Amino acid sequence: MTEIINIIIQILFLLFIFSFPIILLETNTESKNSPFSLIDKLSINIIFIINILFFTSILNINSKYIFYLFVILTILLYFFNFRKFNLKNIKINYYFLIPLSFVFLIAIDIAHELYFEWDTQVHWYLKALNFFQDQKFDNLKSFDVAEHPHLGAYIWSFFWKFPLNSFEYLGRITYVFIYVLSIFSITECLKVRAYEKIIFAVLLISLTYTYEIFSGLQDVLLFSLILITAKFSYYFFEKKFVLNHLQLIIILLGTANIICWVKNEGIFYAFFLLFCFFITNNLILKNKIALITGSLIIIFLRIFIFNFYNTELNPGYFQFDRTLNFEFLLILEKIKTITFYLIIYLTQNPIYLLTIPILIYISFKYPQKNITKFVIYFLILNFFFIYFTYIFMSTETELLVRSSMKRLIFQTSGFYFLAIIILINNYAQLFNNKLLYKHKIRKY
Amino acid sequence: MFAKNLKKNLAVLIIGLLILSFIYNHNLFRKLYNIFIINYETRLTEKYGYCFRESVGFLRMLKKKYKFNFNPLIINYDDSVTSSGWSIYDNLNQTDNSHKILLNYTKNLSLRFKPLNKIFYSNDTVRHSNGISNIVFDLKDKHRIINFKIKIYRKTYNKENIIYEENFQKLVQNNQIIPIEFKTKKINSIYKPTFIEISYLREDDIEKINGIILNLDHEYNLRDLTIIEKFNNCYYVK
């Protein structure tokens, strides 16, 4: 019973913390002036808070001070806004109860299964434990793979420690919260009725959820953050958000920074996303400068911190003399192996099975919109990245592919939900136009 | 209006059914019940085993019983899992390699090779060996003269990483233990198969060898250590 109560408290705490700052800074969450939905605001808060946590982790600020600061600020904001809340007008958001119940259901599964995957046992758990036991960022060097980013593990440790400081899986519930929120967030792009969006979200969860993704691996964080990026990128292609472009760029840069610090491959994904976004949008000069400057800051920050803490690359993975040894026949052999396993793992992933044919269909069926190009360019870069990663690794390709390609494919799979959204929105638009046309004829 | 309500009710019904199917597929009611009645430590031990696979149960029992103020060296002889050190690791303690915990300890470390075309291969894995102790030929005949070079190696992209190479001239009895006593850590690998090549051996000669067993030396031998705690094949030693 204690554990169930702990889980419920943890979920409520996440809601409480992630309502800071945007939701509380606005007097009314249903404000008509803001084009962002409640889920968008929660996503923005998550991006904001994780970025704060990132800076506290690299600056070695004790996490308890950050916790107290968050709690005090959130309580103060609730207190100051209390008079502005019209209690009579407060309605229960039934739509939001569904994602919350999914967070609870998945948390039950995690609390029961408890099992860590291999990488979690040897890398990620130890990193999380490092921060849980108030050790400094430098101490990560005492573990095997110091070059692996720490942010996902830091988030795990922070919410493992606060508010209850008991079971480790309570920290992993944060991953669940972000995952569920990202899926409900992407479904908001659909131009259909609210309950149809819920059905779509529930189907997406059913399609993607397995316990393994929450077994302490960081891939689900990348999946969710890429999904959130896809959602905010989608807004760029919507007329409704023309006035919010700069805000959206800042949000995208915030997410890109997090993606860079969750896993090493995140650096590439973040820049693929920003690059595709840059070339498929006609941005005004101010926004272009903001995007380029922000991207450069993210890169330099990564390099600076890497050098500042004298982080060394693992010689087992990165033997540059062997890695850059271009032997044509060897490369051909590697390409053959990669292609073989890529086909196998793509067919095992239901998201790709569904979205890639849809993407091909919409590319040929409809005149190519910028959003379609955005998805296609990312797909091409993503596939190039998969090939390059395995070709230039010194470890034997087949071993590496078999142990990691499935996860690598999963990380970006959420992004291709945009293909389904483009299809449904186009189809729905055409369908509505046809209905309107028929109605007009009758009226005439 | 009626059609609209019907559509809405139908959607609510579909959402409900989808949620129920999610609960059913992941057996969540059973799991909720288990969380109520089985405590965290017991569930953890059930998942990772007490003295098999990760053997987390044994490790956590030791930590509780001996109140470790150091991180002992943990060696797991089950090659399909990690060393399990994470389960009792403490950043606040120093590592003390003189205290060792041997999990799933096997008395005899060996690799079994089967014939494959002109060579012999083994998919067995080993992580904690100190070298090759002896070699045993499983022959179809009672004895056989082997007068060739023996090469033990692993492959990375068709490049051979030689572990042991020696000329061999001997009348070999079936299942006779032939001492080698060769110290090497190269024999340890859990990822790649190992090969034995006996040069110039004809195919009909190979057919007369059922298999080869390579017996290995222990890196941590129980005979040289003091046992503090024992449960089946799991040992806390010093």
Interface residues (C-beta under 8 A of the other chain):
Chain A: M1 E3 I4 I98 S101 F102 L105 I108 D109 A111 H112 E113 L114 Y115 F116 W118 Q121 V122 Y125 L126 L129 N130 Q133 Q135 N139 F167 R193 Y195 E196 I198 I199 V202 L203 I205 S206 Y209 Y211 L330 E333 E396 L399
Chain B: K8 A11 V12 I14 I15 L18 I19 S21 F22 I23 N25 H26 L28 K31 L32 N34 I35 F36 Y40 R43 L44 K47 Y48 E54 V81 T82 S84 W86 Y89 D90 N91 L92 T156 Y157 Y191 K192
